[in-house]
Amino acid sequence: MEIMEFEEAFKEVYEMVKPKYKLFTAGPVACFPEVLEIMKVQMFSHRSKEYRKVHMDTVERLREFLEVEKGEVLLVPSSGTGIMEASIRNGVSKGGKVLVTIIGAFGKRYKEVVESNGRKAVVLEYEPGKAVKPEDLDDALRKNPDVEAVTITYNETSTGVLNPLPELAKVAKEHDKLVFVDAVSAMGGADIKFDKWGLDVVFSSSQKAFGVPPGLAIGAFSERFLEIAEKMPERGWYFDIPLYVKYLKEKESTPSTPPMPQVFGINVALRIIEKMGGKEKWLEMYEKRAKMVREGVREIGLDILAEPGHESPTITAVLTPPGIKGDEVYEAMRKRGFELAKGYGSVKEKTFRIGHMGYMKFEDIQEMLDNLREVINELKKQKGIN
């Protein structure tokens, strides 16, 4: 191939993927410039001493961030849903029962994962916008004492609701159940104290609050879970958690090739957090973003889906005015250069979502809110809505 031909082919691809919007999505999100820079490095062997060093450094930084002293933190080449499946295949006996708490679309996904892997789901479900109540979980566990684990969506991406994870985990532990936490849109944006809260599995993905491209899953696993997993038959190969632990300890890597650029990116993201003043300051930043979005939305005259006291620090589901569909707001904002997130699941038509994850500045949020006000007013005018 001639050099000029290659350059033309490259230009064609770039035109398809070049940045066109300011991102306020549910993920993938805008990435930190420092993250993108480190991900450009030339590849080398994932079995080399150089890679092993960065892999273990990343794991140790995650252990500190998630407050894991016991158990293991693993990096898995998949989306977060991979570890969702691993939690069931490795931690629940075939035909065993799992109490699945559902407050939106991703709680429903956990139910599907439970059932597609030959286990039985006992459901505790709420209408969109509501969080799980500890007293309801206690009652459900009293009625179903034979469940082996409880699944909790820490932050429901489809509704913008943050569950009271410490209180729910406490109830589950009082009933001596394993606690599996989908923290995909929470990890990096909401606090996680793995040991203190008595969690058994917590997982997330690189493309959310850490502001790294997709392709890497992060999981923390308790000693109790790992003991159960060691004895679990037919747990598969790709998501065999004890196999990952073995490779971590013996080869300081993963059983199959890891997405090395994403690992480098997570490492840099954790160093950015450290440079900003540590976990507490970082989470304060996320809460400030969320508060700015919520207050801005209400000033426009809109309301949010999440019930008071359970608002997400990473994504806000906004209720549209009667007569206006969420997709209409999404498309109108896109024309102005802002990529929000469409409504999702059963609330798709009456909501749109504003993600506040990844790389963004407070002035970007204000600009987005100013444009949102104009869009809502224009749509109301078009439809004759007062």
N, C-alpha and C positions, 0 to 999 in steps of 0.2 A: 504493500500500500504506500502510495506517495505521501510525503509529509503534508502537503496541502489538502489531500483527501481526508487525512486523519483530522486535521484541524477543522474542516467543514463538518465532519461527523460529530466532533466534539461540540461545535457551536449549536448543532441541531439538538443535542441532548441538553445542553445548557439552557436553551430557550424553553425547553419543556419543564425544567426543574428550578430555574432561577427564582430567587425570592421575589414575591409579588405583593405580599401582605404582611401587616404587623399581626403577629400571632397571639390570640387569646383563646387557644384551643384546649380541648380535653386531653391532648397528647396524640402524636408527638408535639413537643413544644419548641419554642425558640431556644437554641443552645447558647451557652456562654461562649464568647469568642475564644477564651483560653482553652476551653474544651475542644472546640473545632480545630484549634491550632495544634494541640498535642495529637489529635487523631490523624493528622496528615503525615506522621512519621512513616518511614519505610518499614515494611514487615520483616520479622525475623522469626525464628523457631519458638513455638509456644512451650517447647521442652528445654529451652536454653536457660542458663543461670540468670541471664538478664531479665527474661520474662518472669521466671519464678520469683525474683526479687520484687517486681512491681505487683505481681498477683498477691503475694503475701502481705505486702504493705497495704494494698487496697483492702484486703480482708480485715487486717488489724484496725484500720481506720473505721471501717464499718462496724466492727465489734464495739468500738468506743462510742460511735454515734448512736447505735441501737441499744447500748448498755447491756451487752452480752458478755458475761464472765464465764458462765457455764454453757454447755452446748456448743454448736458450731455455726459459723456464718459461711455460706457457700455462694459462689458465683456460677450461674447456670446459663449456657447458651440457648436462650429461649425467651419468649415473652413471659410475663408474670403468670399467665394461665398455665404454663408448664408446671410451675411449682404448685399451683392449685390442684392439678391432677396428681402430682407427686404426693401431696399431703394425704390424699385418699388412698392411693395405691400402696403407699408405704406405712400408713398409720391406722387404717381401719380394716378389720378382717373381712374377707369376702362374704357378702350377705349381711354384714353388720350394719347397724343403724347410725345415722349422723343427724343431729339436730341442726338444720340449716335456717339461719335467721335471714329474712329477706326484707329489704327496704327499698328495692329497686332492681334494675335490670341485671346488675352484676351479682347480686345475691341469688337471682334466678339462675345465672350461669353456674354458680357453685352447685346448685341443686342438680342441674343437668350433668355436671361432672361426676357428682356422687352416683347418680343413677346409671350413667353410661359406663361406669367402672364396676357395676355389679353390686353396689351397696344400696341401702334403702334410706331415703330422705324423709325425715320428720320435719315438717315446716312450721315455722313461726313467722308469719308474714304481716306486714303493715302497709297501709296505703302510702303512696309516694309523698315524700315530704316529712314523714314521721321517722323517729329513731326507735330503736329497740329499748323497751323498758326493762330494767333489771328484775322487777317483780314478776313480769310476764315470763321472762326466761326462767326464773326460779320455779314458777308454776308449771311451765312446759317440761322442765327436767324432773319434777316430782311425778308428773303423769307419764313420763317416758324414761324410767330409770335405767333402761338397757341400752341407751345410746352410748356410743364409744367416744364421740367427739362433738364439739359445737363449732360451727363456722360463723364468723362475724366479718361483715364488710365494714372495715373501720371507717372508710370514707366512700360513700356511694357516689360514684362519678356521674350517674344518670340523674340524680336528684340534688346533689350538693349538700348532703346531710352527713354530719360527723357523728358516728355512734359513740356512746359513753364507754369506750373500750375498757378502761380500768375497772369500772363497776361491773360490767358484763363478764369480764374474765374472772373476777372475784366470785361471782355467783357460780360460774361453771366449775371453778376449782372447789367450791364448797360441796359440789356434787361429784367431785373427783373425775372430771371429764377432761379430755384433751381439748385445747383451744387453738383453732386454726384461724388465722387472721389474713384476710385479703386487704393488704395495705398499699395496693397498686398506686392509687392517687393520694395516699396519705404519707408514705415514707418520704422523708425529706421536707415535708411541709407541716406535719403534725408530730407531736412528741410520741416517742415509743421508748418504753422502759421494759425491755424484754424480760429480764430476770425478775424485777420487782413486781411486775404485773402478772407473773406466772403464765406467760404465753408458751406455746409449744411449737407453733409454726407461724412465722410472719414472712410475707413475701411482697415484692414490688418489682417494678420494671424501670429500666434506665431512662425511658423517654418521658417521665413525668416530672416530679418536683425537683429532681437533681439536675434537670436541664441538659441531658445527654441524648444522642440519637438512640432509636430503638434497637433491640437485639440482645440485651443482657437482662437476665432476671437475678434478683438478689433475694436470698432466703436465709432466715435464722431458724435453727432447729434445737429444741431442748434435749437434754440428756434422756429424759423419759421417752420422748418420741423416737430418738435414735435407737434406744434399746428395743422398742416395739418393732421398729423397721427392720432391725437385724434378723428378727425371727419371722417376718412376714413373707409368706411364699408368693410367687408370681407377681412380684412388684415391678416387673419390666426391666429393661436395661437402660434406656436413655435417661429415665428419671429415677434410677435406683439411688436413693439418697445415701445409704451406707457406702456405695461405690464412690460417690463424690467425696465422702469423708476420707476414704482410703487414699484416693488420688491426692487430696489436699495434704494429707500427712506424709505420704511417701514421695510424691512427685511435685508438690507445691503448685498444682495446676488442676485441670479438669480431665475427665475420661475422654471426652471428644474435644476437638479444637474450639477454644473459647473465642468470642469476638474481641480480639485483642484491642482494637481501637476504642471500643466502648469501655473496656476495663481501664485503659489509660484515661479516658474521659471521666469516669467515676472518680478515679484517684485525684484528678485535678479539681473536680467539683468539691470533693471533701477538703481539699487544701484551700479552695476559695472560702468555704465555710469557716475553716480555721482562721484564715486571714481576716474575715469579717468580725471575728470576736468569739467564734465558737457556736455551738448548737443553739444556745439560748438566744443569742442575737439574731441568728439566722431565722429561727422560728418566729421571733418578734417581727422580722421583716415580712414574713409571709402573712402574719395576722394583720399587719398594717395594710398590706395590699388588699386583703379580703375586706377589711373594714371600709377602705376607700371605695371599692366596687359596690358594696352593699349600700353605703350611704349615697353614693352617686346615683345608683339605680332608683332608690326611693325618692331622691330629689327630682328625678324625671317624672315621678308619679307611678312607678311600677312597684311590684312587690316580688318577693322571692318565695320559692317553694318550700324551703327548709323551715321547720318549726323553730321558734325562738329558743336560743340556747344550744342549738345543735347545728349551727351554720358551719359549712366547710371552710377551712383556711386556704384551699387550693382551687376550688371551682364553685361558681354560683349559678344555680338554675333560676332563671328569671321568668316570672309569669307574664304572658303577653296580655294586653288589653283585650276585652271581648271584641270579637270581629277581626282580630289580627292573628295570623298563624306564626308560629316560631320560625318556620322556613322563610317567611317573607322578611322578617327582621334580619335573619342570617344573610340572605341574598342581597338585601339593600346595603348592609354593612360591608359586604364583600366588594361591592361596586365602589365603595369609598376607600378600599385598601385595608380593611380589617377582617381577619379571619377569626370569627367566634366559633362556637360549636352548636350544631343543631340540637334540638330536643332529642331525647333518647327514650326508647321503650314506650311504656303506656302513656307517658306525658309528652310525647314527641310534638304533638300539634300545638299544645298550649304553653310550651316553654322554649326558650333558647338558653344556651349556657355560655358563661364567660369564664374562661380559665385564667387563673393568675399564677401559673407555674412557669418555671424556667427563667430565661433571660428577658427581663423587661424593666423599664424605668418607671418611676411614678408619673413623670410627664407623659409617658406613653398611655398610661391608664387614663389620665385626665383627657388626653386627646380623643381616646376611644369613647369616653363617656360624653364628651361634647358632640361627637358625631352621632352617637346613639340617641341623644335627645332630639337632634334634627331628624333622624330617621323615623323615630316614633311619631313626631309631630307631622311629618310628611305622610306617613301611612294613615294616620287618623284623618287627615284632611282629605286624602284620596277616597276614603271609605265613609266620609261624613260622620265620623265619630267625635263626640264632644270630649 
